[in-house]
Amino acid sequence: MKVTLSALDTCESSFTPLVVLELAQDVKEETKEWLKNRIISKKEDGGAQLLFRPLLNKYEKETLENQNLYLVGASKITLLLGAEAMGLVKECNDNTMRAFTYGTRYNFKDFDDDNDDFLTMAECQFIIKHELENLRARDEKMIPGYPQAKLYPGKSLLRRLLTSGLVIQVFPLHDNEALKKLEDTWYTRFALKCQPIDHIRGYFGETIALYFGFLEYFTVALIPMAVIGLPYYLFVWEDYDKYVIFASFNLIWSTVILEVWKRGCANMTYRWGTLVMKRQFEEPRPGFHGVLGINPVTGRKEPLYPSYKRQLRIYLVSLPFVCLCLYFSLYVMMIYFDMEAWALSLHDNSGSEWTSVLLYVPSVIYAVVIEIMNRLYRYAAEFLTSWENHRLESAYQNHLILKVLVFNFLNCFASLFYIAFVLRDMKLLRQSLATLLITSQILNQIMESLLPYWLQRKHHVQVKRKVQALKADIDATLYEQVVLEKEMGTYLGTFDDYLELFLQFGYVSLFSCVYPLAAAFAVLNNFTEVNSDALKMCRVLKRPFSEPSANIGVWQLAFETMSVISVVTNCALIGMSPQVNALFPESKLDLVLIVVAVEHALLALKFILAFAIPDKPRHIQMKLARLEFESLEALKQQSHLRNK
């Protein structure tokens, strides 16, 4: 029987496979049987009540490889009860957003016993992941067949299996039919149109949809900067006093776009239900370790790790290491300036055509070195942050982001600050900024999408040949899909994507009055970035599990911080221009005071604008207030009934 993801059959023998679980090749049979029983057992017996079967039956295993691949699905009622347990928010018939409950399911819009699209596929896979992660040890002291893999009551079985190497990976399957429809409306036909954000959210979840929504919004917001910057580049290149208007517009623009994004984000996430979704209690991250004890909040047994030990690791090891890396970055920067001086002297002595081209070589080499250093440091930062042993995933991510942002900011922008405020060479600043921006964009496109896509295509051809060579009398469609997807790279989250946009925002805003063409290059890059990132998500990497999100998180603060820094740099650059200096030939102190006063005035204007523009539209505020009022009234009624 042909099994495809577009069909829906809740029979245990031919259910819709949503998630793949891969075990290690040498896992013992008793371990497999124990895991299967825990997955399919009823909730009251400590199971997940999911559907589970091997990818291959016992006859196909004799012919094919990959015998330890298993398919996981769920019946409709299991998914609906899981949606209630997780507090998923759906739209009701009265157009309000409420947490879904199975008992009131007919009050929700588009719910019908025969409608299988009430929950998106991303939500179904997220529910299955949640159920698998919530499989907890009961009376078991160890994983059957592996006495060294200890268990204790309340321990997540899946996380223990992953850390012990018995489970290789768990990933959601693509739906080829739905994916083809999404690709047709997203990136396969090149056209200047809006992305299908709601469809992206339905397929990949809110976190990824928010990234693509922000990428599109940021690209459109850059267009006015690009249009205004182009005539400045063409006609008033050396007249820095005329850049005051452009720089002032840039500073207001950077504030307004971030505040308006908050409002658009609130609209989207309210429509998706994540804005009003209650935050789940955060479990310890898989890599967290410590002495077994009792969590005073949950009452469960779990590893406990003293906070002072973590602080010692942060301040005595991580912090000195980050400082050492920053010093090394500055040392490499000085080597770059030595190369620039050598190229310039060579050009001054010969003045030939090839030496004029040679002037750009140090900047190109330095841009490549910056990208290499950023990637190497990222691995070191991940290792250190993991070694710090943070209990929660959110704490781990915050410390990792802080480490990476500090290094990347210094590594990418230190040379530009040095040129601007130490060397005071505006021509070299323009040249370096243009070279760094364009080179980094080209390298990112190659490393993130083109190279992985080429490698994935080669692997795809190999898998197809292997499947076609099989003599087994089976339908190999699903087998081919699973084998192909399990070898794909794993999507590590939106961290690198937001980081790329953050650095691009820095190039555009920090030195806008020196190189107004930066916005135009950013727009051109982002038009291709949308398509390359979409290709990466659909064809290069495994489908990631969806994660509910209400906003872009700490990245909003990062962008706002960058916009504040841009006020200071642009005011200082304008104050250093020869035209502005000529206005104060006698007293430089007056010039400094005026520049500082203007900078403070612009910062004040930024904060006034941020305060004046509400983060959420008025109608969203009213709906949230209404929901809060109804929740309080419901609590009062429950309290009143208990007191009777």
DOFIPA-301194 format. One record per residue (C-alpha): residue number from 1; y, z, x. Coordinates in pm, whole numbers, plus 50000, padded with zeros to 5 digits. Each point is the difference from the previous one (the first is absolute). Layout:
num_y_z_x
NUM_Y_Z_X
...
END
This chain:
num_y_z_x
1_50000_50000_50000
2_50341_49905_50134
3_50225_50301_50047
4_50375_49941_50007
5_50289_50241_49990
6_50157_49828_49702
7_49708_50090_49774
8_49978_50341_49836
9_49658_50146_49936
10_49960_50376_49994
11_49621_49980_50018
12_49882_50196_50299
13_49806_49706_50140
14_50291_49752_49990
15_50325_50193_49982
16_50329_49871_50134
17_50009_50096_50369
18_50342_50145_50083
19_49943_50188_50326
20_49772_49946_50300
21_49850_50286_50197
22_49853_49919_50342
23_49758_50241_50166
24_49905_50008_50367
25_49693_49787_50081
26_49783_50296_50103
27_50071_50230_49703
28_49682_50174_49883
29_49848_49918_49661
30_50024_50358_49877
31_50375_49993_50072
32_50039_49678_49802
33_49806_50138_49706
34_50199_50325_50001
35_50331_49811_50010
36_49891_49766_49721
37_49898_50291_49779
38_50332_50178_50057
39_50196_49685_49914
40_49813_49916_49677
41_49940_50358_49877
42_50201_50135_49707
43_50320_50195_50058
44_49848_50325_49875
45_49729_49964_50264
46_50255_49955_50278
47_49984_49621_50009
48_50261_49728_49967
49_49829_49827_49704
50_50058_49657_50154
51_49784_49688_50012
52_49833_49931_50333
53_49758_49741_50138
54_49918_49835_50334
55_50149_49659_50066
56_49652_49864_50073
57_49674_50069_49821
58_49684_50081_50193
59_49888_49634_50012
60_50337_49872_50124
61_50007_50267_50272
62_49704_49835_50166
63_50207_49682_50053
64_50360_50116_50032
65_50189_50237_50224
66_50246_50275_49900
67_49749_50211_49810
68_50228_50303_49983
69_50266_49854_49772
70_50029_50155_49654
71_50207_49906_49695
72_50178_50261_49790
73_50140_49955_49651
74_50064_50206_49689
75_49957_49981_49626
76_50310_49962_49783
77_49987_50357_49871
78_49966_50137_50355
79_50311_49807_50105
80_50198_50120_49698
81_49901_50363_50058
82_50087_49956_50365
83_50343_49865_49905
84_50056_50313_49792
85_49884_50231_50280
86_50236_49834_50246
87_50296_50010_49763
88_50061_49623_49993
89_50304_49921_49786
90_49991_49717_49745
91_50238_49859_49741
92_49955_50126_49645
93_50046_49805_49677
94_50344_50163_49959
95_50105_49853_50342
96_49998_50339_50176
97_49806_50068_50320
98_49742_50279_49975
99_49702_50128_50194
100_49686_49833_49867
101_49749_50214_49813
102_49671_49874_49867
103_50040_50186_49671
104_50327_49821_49920
105_49901_49664_50151
106_50083_49802_49685
107_50363_50113_50027
108_50044_49796_50317
109_50123_49642_50000
110_49739_49728_50054
111_49708_50243_49975
112_49703_49865_49814
113_49630_50070_50027
114_49946_49631_50077
115_50292_49969_50244
116_49887_50037_50359
117_50348_49945_50147
118_50155_50329_49888
119_49945_50134_50350
120_50088_49764_50283
121_49729_49922_50254
122_50204_50186_50263
123_50001_50308_49777
124_49624_49971_49939
125_49930_49985_50374
126_50237_50290_50063
127_49814_50207_49740
128_49665_49921_50164
129_50140_50100_50338
130_50128_50324_49847
131_49659_50074_49847
132_49820_49931_50329
133_50240_50220_50197
134_49957_50279_49743
135_49625_50012_50050
136_49970_50349_50147
137_49722_50199_50159
138_49843_50261_49774
139_49697_50181_50137
140_49934_49762_50290
141_50040_50149_50346
142_49966_49664_50176
143_49970_49628_49933
144_49628_49935_49931
145_49835_49859_50310
146_50284_50109_50230
147_49996_50376_50070
148_50297_49969_50237
149_50224_49866_49717
150_50087_50334_49842
151_50128_50038_49644
152_50158_50286_49810
153_50086_50044_49629
154_50301_49791_49902
155_49985_49763_50299
156_50063_49633_49915
157_49669_49821_50060
158_50155_49658_50062
159_50238_50134_50263
160_49715_50183_50174
161_49787_49685_49997
162_50289_49799_50146
163_50077_50248_50278
164_49630_50029_50090
165_49967_49620_50023
166_49737_49969_49726
167_50240_49806_49776
168_50172_49718_50192
169_50260_49904_49742
170_50086_49994_49631
171_50216_49716_49873
172_50089_49832_49669
173_49884_49646_49933
174_50227_49708_49927
175_49978_49833_49661
176_49999_49636_50108
177_50106_49865_49662
178_50290_50245_49961
179_50095_49952_50366
180_50022_49622_49956
181_50232_50042_49701
182_50217_50243_50196
183_50018_49766_50301
184_50106_49707_49781
185_50300_50194_49868
186_50078_50173_50329
187_49991_49799_50321
188_49783_49687_49991
189_50279_49787_49855
190_50311_50033_50212
191_50298_50043_49767
192_50310_50214_49981
193_49892_50230_49718
194_49947_50368_49931
195_49668_50154_50093
196_49762_50107_49720
197_50054_50368_50080
198_49823_50127_49686
199_49695_49785_50078
200_50002_50122_50360
201_50009_50355_49868
202_49709_49928_49764
203_49789_49864_50285
204_50103_50207_50303
205_50165_50308_49849
206_50347_50150_49998
207_50046_50073_50372
208_49951_49639_50108
209_50192_49864_49701
210_50296_50221_50094
211_49995_49864_50354
212_50009_49639_49882
213_50264_50093_49742
214_50214_50157_50273
215_49944_49702_50234
216_50117_49759_49730
217_50296_50218_49904
218_50106_50049_50362
219_49977_49625_50067
220_50218_49916_49699
221_50246_50275_50098
222_50032_49845_50348
223_50116_49665_49861
224_50367_50108_49943
225_50009_50135_50357
226_49858_49673_50130
227_50245_49787_49797
228_50303_50204_50110
229_49882_50029_50361
230_49953_49627_50051
231_50373_49901_49997
232_50082_50297_50224
233_49744_49870_50249
234_50133_49644_49983
235_50377_50050_49992
236_50118_50343_50121
237_49748_50086_50269
238_50232_50178_50245
239_50251_50150_49756
240_49850_50346_49965
241_50292_50137_49802
242_49904_49760_49719
243_49655_50153_49993
244_50141_50320_49847
245_49966_49847_49653
246_49646_49880_50072
247_49891_50334_50149
248_50156_50194_49708
249_49815_49777_49754
250_49679_50057_50195
251_50037_50377_49979
252_50067_49999_49626
253_49719_49747_49952
254_49745_50214_50187
255_50079_50297_49775
256_50008_49812_49671
257_49674_49811_50052
258_49807_50320_50078
259_50141_50179_49694
260_49939_49702_49770
261_49643_49977_50135
262_49937_50358_49886
263_50096_49900_49646
264_49783_49689_50004
265_49713_50199_50147
266_50034_50261_49723
267_49985_49724_49736
268_49684_49853_50151
269_49814_50326_50056
270_50088_50129_49652
271_49856_49680_49853
272_49688_50049_50212
273_49972_50368_49908
274_50013_50140_50354
275_50355_50139_49964
276_49877_50254_49745
277_49652_50047_50145
278_49934_50357_50108
279_49920_50040_50368
280_49637_50085_50070
281_49913_50303_50209
282_49960_49869_50354
283_49664_50054_50161
284_49956_50048_50379
285_49999_49669_50187
286_49662_49878_50132
287_50080_50066_50368
288_50115_50360_49942
289_49780_50262_50167
290_50001_50374_50053
291_49810_50322_49937
292_49835_50018_49657
293_50188_50233_49765
294_50131_50042_49645
295_50309_49807_49891
296_50222_50262_49827
297_50136_49737_49758
298_49680_49827_49882
299_49749_50275_50079
300_49774_49738_50158
301_49837_50014_50339
302_50167_49764_50243
303_50099_49986_50368
304_50299_50217_50091
305_50217_49938_50305
306_50278_50235_50117
307_50348_49853_49966
308_50115_50142_50335
309_49731_49799_50185
310_50127_49682_49837
311_50359_50085_50093
312_49895_50064_50361
313_49833_49658_50014
314_50310_49834_49855
315_50259_50166_50225
316_49800_50036_50322
317_49813_49669_50001
318_50124_49748_49741
319_50371_50054_50054
320_49985_49974_50383
321_49782_49689_49969
322_50249_49834_49762
323_50285_50087_50237
324_49803_49852_50292
325_49946_49680_49802
326_50371_49982_49919
327_50083_50040_50369
328_49754_49722_50088
329_50162_49777_49737
330_50342_50059_50160
331_49852_49926_50344
332_49865_49665_49875
333_50342_49930_49849
334_50167_50044_50340
335_49750_49756_50153
336_50106_49754_49731
337_50366_50037_50101
338_49906_49938_50364
339_49830_49678_49886
340_50311_49903_49802
341_50221_50058_50305
342_49767_49790_50217
343_49997_49712_49747
344_50378_50014_49965
345_50062_49993_50376
346_49757_49711_50037
347_50185_49806_49731
348_50342_50077_50154
349_49882_49872_50339
350_49836_49677_49881
351_50145_49930_49654
352_49718_49757_49917
353_49843_49930_49661
354_49676_50182_50071
355_50179_50318_50113
356_50197_50002_49670
357_49664_50001_49820
358_49881_50268_50242
359_50273_50233_49865
360_49792_50050_49683
361_49670_50065_50180
362_50060_50374_50075
363_50083_50067_49633
364_49688_49817_49882
365_49778_50187_50248
366_50161_50330_49900
367_49946_49924_49628
368_49630_49936_50065
369_49973_50321_50207
370_50168_50195_49718
371_49739_49877_49751
372_49715_50089_50238
373_50144_50347_50065
374_50050_50060_49627
375_49637_49916_49928
376_49862_50208_50288
377_50217_50296_49905
378_49880_49972_49640
379_49640_50063_50113
380_50110_50297_50210
381_50207_50141_49711
382_49704_49971_49761
383_49771_50178_50249
384_50252_50281_50059
385_50076_50048_49631
386_49629_50016_49922
387_49947_50247_50286
388_50274_50224_49855
389_49753_50058_49715
390_50223_49984_49692
391_49830_50122_49686
392_50158_49755_49755
393_50025_49623_50018
394_50369_50017_49902
395_50077_50231_50295
396_49805_49771_50233
397_50193_49694_49879
398_50340_50173_50029
399_49937_50107_50362
400_49865_49656_50089
401_50298_49822_49845
402_50243_50228_50182
403_49836_49935_50338
404_49985_49624_49951
405_50351_49965_49858
406_50161_50192_50287
407_49823_49793_50265
408_50045_49665_49827
409_50369_50066_49939
410_50064_50082_50366
411_49769_49728_50131
412_50155_49724_49787
413_50366_50103_49994
414_50065_50196_50323
415_50076_49685_50200
416_50245_49882_49734
417_50183_50335_50001
418_50010_49993_50380
419_50145_49648_50005
420_50253_50082_49728
421_50129_50338_50117
422_49925_50014_50374
423_50017_49643_50125
424_50238_49894_49720
425_49879_49644_50032
426_50027_49848_49651
427_49867_49661_50108
428_49684_50158_50143
429_49974_50219_49688
430_50000_49694_49774
431_49746_49825_50219
432_49769_50303_50022
433_50023_50077_49627
434_49919_49641_49904
435_49710_49978_50246
436_49848_50335_49902
437_50029_49928_49627
438_49856_49648_50008
439_49725_50077_50254
440_49883_50311_49811
441_49986_49803_49674
442_49793_49722_50154
443_49760_50245_50168
444_49954_50199_49679
445_49916_49686_49801
446_49741_49896_50261
447_49839_50342_50054
448_50000_50122_49640
449_49894_49690_49808
450_49934_49675_50188
451_49762_50135_50266
452_49798_50224_49760
453_49981_49713_49748
454_49865_49761_50266
455_49738_50254_50110
456_49904_50070_49638
457_49957_49629_49928
458_49764_49968_50298
459_49794_50294_49875
460_49997_49857_49648
461_49850_49674_50126
462_49730_50192_50190
463_49905_50204_49692
464_49982_49686_49781
465_49768_49829_50247
466_49781_50308_50015
467_49976_50027_49622
468_49928_49628_49957
469_49718_50028_50253
470_49822_50265_49790
471_49672_49895_49849
472_49987_50289_49756
473_50005_49894_49635
474_50304_50206_49901
475_50356_49947_49887
476_50192_50070_50318
477_50351_50002_49848
478_50042_50377_49984
479_49807_50054_50324
480_50228_49757_50184
481_50311_50166_49858
482_49895_50352_50095
483_49887_49904_50351
484_50322_49809_50058
485_50228_50277_49872
486_49827_50279_50189
487_50085_49828_50328
488_50367_49955_49909
489_50261_50219_50163
490_50105_50316_49820
491_50351_50016_49857
492_50155_50310_50155
493_50275_50042_49744
494_50363_49894_49965
495_50116_50191_50311
496_50030_49700_50233
497_50151_49782_49727
498_50277_50250_49923
499_50054_50061_50372
500_50061_49628_50053
501_50257_49995_49719
502_50161_50318_50134
503_50050_49846_50346
504_50127_49680_49842
505_50250_50203_49797
506_50115_50159_50326
507_50054_49662_50169
508_50202_49880_49700
509_50214_50308_49938
510_50054_50173_50336
511_50181_49717_50177
512_50109_49781_49710
513_50354_49953_50130
514_49865_49853_50325
515_49724_49776_49863
516_50056_49922_49629
517_49729_49731_50009
518_49728_50269_50015
519_49985_50019_49620
520_49935_49625_49974
521_49706_50023_50243
522_49867_50301_49808
523_50011_49806_49671
524_49813_49706_50152
525_49739_50233_50148
526_49950_50190_49674
527_49940_49685_49798
528_49702_49928_50226
529_49912_50371_50022
530_49934_50014_49625
531_49747_49718_50026
532_49837_50117_50324
533_49964_50358_49871
534_49857_49869_49672
535_49751_49786_50194
536_49909_50301_50211
537_49933_50215_49692
538_49800_49736_49814
539_49801_49820_50270
540_50010_50184_50331
541_49946_50371_49929
542_49771_50202_49778
543_50137_50084_49661
544_50150_50351_50030
545_49957_50273_49744
546_50309_50036_49785
547_50214_50311_50034
548_50245_50110_49728
549_50358_50016_50131
550_50331_50082_49834
551_50223_49871_50284
552_49991_49878_50362
553_49993_50361_50123
554_50143_50105_50334
555_50104_49641_50075
556_50290_50033_49756
557_50139_50281_50217
558_49936_49795_50316
559_50201_49704_49869
560_50283_50229_49884
561_50012_50163_50344
562_50021_49658_50164
563_50292_49905_49773
564_50187_50316_50107
565_49944_49917_50369
566_50127_49648_49935
567_50336_50141_49884
568_50049_50171_50337
569_49892_49702_50212
570_50209_49742_49813
571_50312_50218_50006
572_49955_50059_50374
573_49950_49629_50070
574_50312_49903_49808
575_50195_50273_50179
576_49888_49858_50336
577_50108_49642_49923
578_50288_49863_50213
579_50205_49912_49692
580_49986_50357_49863
581_50062_50147_50347
582_50313_49784_50032
583_50150_50185_49705
584_49995_50325_50200
585_50104_49904_50353
586_50146_50342_50085
587_49772_50262_49846
588_49624_49959_49976
589_49981_50340_49832
590_50175_49860_49692
591_49746_49719_49990
592_49709_50243_50021
593_50147_50219_49726
594_50058_49704_49770
595_49646_49864_50058
596_49853_50345_49928
597_50216_50031_49688
598_49889_49659_49874
599_49637_50084_50075
600_50028_50328_49805
601_50171_49819_49711
602_49721_49742_49984
603_49733_50271_50015
604_50181_50183_49718
605_50007_49676_49800
606_49626_49956_50060
607_49919_50347_49870
608_50235_49958_49702
609_49824_49675_49909
610_49659_50164_50043
611_50110_50283_49769
612_50168_49770_49746
613_49697_49771_49958
614_49723_50196_49819
615_49651_49971_50148
616_49855_49931_49655
617_50151_49793_49717
618_50128_50194_49700
619_49722_49889_49766
620_49734_50110_50252
621_50171_50340_50036
622_49995_50044_49621
623_49631_49908_49973
624_49906_50241_50281
625_50203_50279_49840
626_49827_49932_49668
627_49657_50024_50162
628_50094_50327_50169
629_50125_50141_49667
630_49677_49903_49822
631_49792_50156_50280
632_50189_50329_49968
633_49960_49995_49622
634_49626_49940_50036
635_49970_50294_50241
636_50187_50222_49754
637_49761_49903_49719
638_49696_50068_50219
639_50142_50339_50097
640_50073_50080_49636
641_49643_49912_49896
642_49852_50217_50277
643_50212_50298_49894
644_49881_49980_49637
END
